[in-house]
Amino acid sequence: MLSNDPSGCGVFVALLHHSMRDKRGSVVTTAVTNLDIHDIARSSRTFGVKGYYLVNPIPEQQEVVGRIIGHWNGPGGRDYNPDRSEAFSLIKVVSWLDDAIRGIAETTGKKPFVVMTSARRVEGVLWKSSAEFRRELGALDRPVLLVFGTGWGMIDEIMQKADLVLEPIIPEVESGYNHLSVRSAVAIYLDRLLGERF
């Protein structure tokens, strides 16, 4: 299994809010949601993720996130729920995906292996199942950045920056409904890659 050694290797998570598609296909910047901040931080801490990058270029959105983080990492929030405070210590707010990649490289000394996720197939990228990539994690000598999108998904140009894209999460029996929340998707992928095997 991938080492959590502080010398370099480990898994990081990024949640992108730009450049996303809306339901009409337009390129937009989506709004940060309070649930995504909390739940992805908690899932990340549970599975030993080394950092959670919340990526949004809008200063007002960054300010909102900063206030929420400040509450839970401040005396009131930390005293009320130290577990939540511990999870929130993983969050870093940046404007662009490249900022997250650069931050990981500076922290670990190695450029991360960028793994995107998507609910739809995009041409021109390398796809693997979670099971295939899990088997390869132990052999990587670089940190891994798992990238998740919001809205109706990332534009193709962002997806093509990936070293690898994980196969979509789909039910064994087709339901005709493909709208899993991103916080649920993060938890599922982290469990598939880092969770206990049965």
C-alpha positions as CSV (number, residue, x, y, z in Angstrom):
1,M,0.0,0.0,0.0
2,L,1.1,3.6,-0.7
3,S,3.3,4.9,2.1
4,N,2.0,7.8,4.3
5,D,5.6,8.6,5.2
6,P,6.1,12.3,5.5
7,S,9.2,12.2,3.3
8,G,7.2,12.4,0.1
9,C,4.7,9.8,-0.9
10,G,1.0,10.0,-0.1
11,V,-2.4,10.8,-1.4
12,F,-3.8,14.3,-1.8
13,V,-7.3,15.3,-2.9
14,A,-8.4,18.4,-4.9
15,L,-11.9,19.6,-5.5
16,L,-12.2,21.9,-8.5
17,H,-14.8,24.6,-9.0
18,H,-13.4,26.0,-12.3
19,S,-13.5,25.3,-15.2
20,M,-16.7,23.2,-14.9
21,R,-19.7,22.6,-17.1
22,D,-23.2,23.5,-16.1
23,K,-26.2,21.5,-17.3
24,R,-26.4,23.5,-20.5
25,G,-22.7,22.8,-21.3
26,S,-21.5,26.3,-20.5
27,V,-18.1,26.7,-18.7
28,V,-18.7,28.1,-15.2
29,T,-17.2,28.5,-11.8
30,T,-19.3,26.6,-9.3
31,A,-20.0,27.7,-5.7
32,V,-18.4,26.1,-2.7
33,T,-20.8,24.1,-0.6
34,N,-20.5,23.8,3.2
35,L,-21.2,20.0,3.0
36,D,-18.3,19.4,0.5
37,I,-15.9,21.3,2.8
38,H,-16.9,19.2,5.9
39,D,-17.5,15.8,4.4
40,I,-14.5,15.6,2.1
41,A,-12.2,16.8,4.9
42,R,-13.6,14.1,7.1
43,S,-13.3,11.4,4.5
44,S,-9.7,12.6,3.7
45,R,-8.7,12.4,7.4
46,T,-10.3,9.0,7.8
47,F,-8.3,7.5,4.9
48,G,-5.0,9.2,5.8
49,V,-5.0,11.7,2.9
50,K,-2.2,14.2,3.4
51,G,-4.0,17.3,2.1
52,Y,-7.3,18.5,0.7
53,Y,-7.0,21.3,-1.8
54,L,-10.2,23.3,-2.3
55,V,-9.7,25.0,-5.7
56,N,-11.8,28.1,-6.5
57,P,-10.5,31.4,-8.1
58,I,-13.2,33.7,-6.7
59,P,-11.9,35.8,-3.7
60,E,-15.4,36.0,-2.1
61,Q,-15.7,32.2,-2.2
62,Q,-12.2,31.8,-0.7
63,E,-13.2,34.2,2.0
64,V,-16.3,32.2,2.9
65,V,-14.2,29.0,3.1
66,G,-11.6,30.8,5.2
67,R,-14.3,31.9,7.7
68,I,-15.6,28.3,8.0
69,I,-12.1,26.8,8.4
70,G,-11.3,29.6,10.9
71,H,-14.3,28.7,13.0
72,W,-13.5,25.0,13.3
73,N,-9.8,25.6,13.8
74,G,-10.4,28.3,16.3
75,P,-11.0,27.8,20.0
76,G,-14.8,27.6,19.8
77,G,-14.9,25.0,17.1
78,R,-11.8,23.1,18.2
79,D,-13.2,22.8,21.8
80,Y,-16.7,21.8,20.6
81,N,-15.5,19.2,18.1
82,P,-11.8,18.5,18.1
83,D,-12.3,15.7,15.5
84,R,-13.8,18.2,13.0
85,S,-10.9,20.6,13.7
86,E,-8.4,17.8,13.0
87,A,-10.0,17.1,9.6
88,F,-10.1,20.8,8.7
89,S,-6.4,21.1,9.3
90,L,-6.0,19.3,6.0
91,I,-7.7,22.0,3.9
92,K,-5.8,24.4,1.7
93,V,-7.6,27.0,-0.4
94,V,-6.0,27.8,-3.8
95,S,-7.2,29.5,-6.9
96,W,-6.1,27.0,-9.6
97,L,-5.3,23.3,-10.1
98,D,-1.7,24.2,-11.0
99,D,-1.4,25.9,-7.5
100,A,-2.3,22.6,-5.9
101,I,0.2,20.7,-8.0
102,R,2.9,23.2,-7.2
103,G,2.1,23.1,-3.5
104,I,2.4,19.3,-3.4
105,A,5.7,19.5,-5.3
106,E,7.0,22.0,-2.8
107,T,5.8,20.0,0.2
108,T,7.0,16.6,-0.9
109,G,9.9,17.4,-3.3
110,K,8.2,15.5,-6.1
111,K,5.6,16.5,-8.7
112,P,2.4,14.6,-8.0
113,F,0.9,11.9,-10.3
114,V,-2.4,13.5,-11.3
115,V,-5.4,11.2,-11.3
116,M,-8.7,12.6,-12.4
117,T,-12.2,11.3,-11.8
118,S,-15.2,11.7,-14.1
119,A,-18.8,10.4,-14.4
120,R,-18.4,10.4,-18.2
121,R,-15.9,9.2,-20.6
122,V,-13.5,11.6,-22.3
123,E,-11.4,10.7,-25.4
124,G,-7.6,11.1,-25.4
125,V,-6.9,10.1,-21.8
126,L,-5.6,7.0,-20.2
127,W,-8.4,5.2,-18.3
128,K,-8.0,2.6,-15.5
129,S,-10.3,0.9,-13.0
130,S,-9.9,1.7,-9.3
131,A,-8.8,-1.9,-8.8
132,E,-6.0,-1.6,-11.4
133,F,-4.7,1.6,-10.0
134,R,-4.9,0.3,-6.4
135,R,-2.4,-2.5,-7.4
136,E,0.0,0.1,-8.8
137,L,-0.1,2.6,-5.9
138,G,2.6,0.8,-3.9
139,A,5.1,1.0,-6.8
140,L,4.7,4.8,-7.3
141,D,7.6,6.9,-5.9
142,R,5.6,10.1,-6.2
143,P,2.6,11.6,-4.3
144,V,-0.8,11.1,-5.9
145,L,-3.3,13.9,-6.4
146,L,-6.9,12.7,-6.8
147,V,-8.9,15.4,-8.6
148,F,-12.7,15.7,-8.4
149,G,-14.9,18.1,-10.2
150,T,-18.2,19.9,-9.4
151,G,-21.2,21.0,-11.4
152,W,-21.7,18.8,-14.4
153,G,-18.1,17.9,-14.7
154,M,-14.7,19.2,-15.8
155,I,-14.0,20.5,-19.2
156,D,-12.1,18.2,-21.5
157,E,-9.0,20.4,-21.5
158,I,-8.6,19.9,-17.7
159,M,-9.2,16.2,-18.0
160,Q,-6.4,15.9,-20.6
161,K,-3.9,17.3,-18.0
162,A,-4.3,14.0,-16.1
163,D,-1.7,11.2,-16.0
164,L,-4.6,8.9,-15.5
165,V,-8.4,9.0,-15.3
166,L,-10.2,6.5,-13.1
167,E,-13.2,4.6,-14.5
168,P,-16.6,6.2,-13.4
169,I,-18.5,4.8,-10.4
170,I,-21.4,2.9,-11.8
171,P,-23.9,0.5,-10.2
172,E,-23.8,-3.2,-11.1
173,V,-27.3,-2.9,-12.3
174,E,-27.9,0.2,-14.5
175,S,-30.3,2.6,-12.7
176,G,-30.6,5.3,-15.4
177,Y,-29.5,7.9,-12.9
178,N,-26.0,9.3,-12.9
179,H,-25.9,12.2,-10.3
180,L,-23.8,11.0,-7.4
181,S,-22.7,13.8,-5.1
182,V,-19.0,14.6,-5.3
183,R,-18.6,14.1,-1.5
184,S,-20.0,10.6,-1.9
185,A,-17.7,10.0,-4.9
186,V,-14.7,11.0,-2.9
187,A,-15.5,8.6,-0.1
188,I,-16.1,5.7,-2.6
189,Y,-12.8,6.3,-4.5
190,L,-10.8,6.7,-1.3
191,D,-12.3,3.4,0.0
192,R,-11.6,1.6,-3.3
193,L,-8.0,2.8,-3.3
194,L,-7.1,3.0,0.4
195,G,-9.7,1.0,2.3
196,E,-9.6,-2.4,3.8
197,R,-10.2,-5.2,1.3
198,F,-12.8,-7.9,2.1
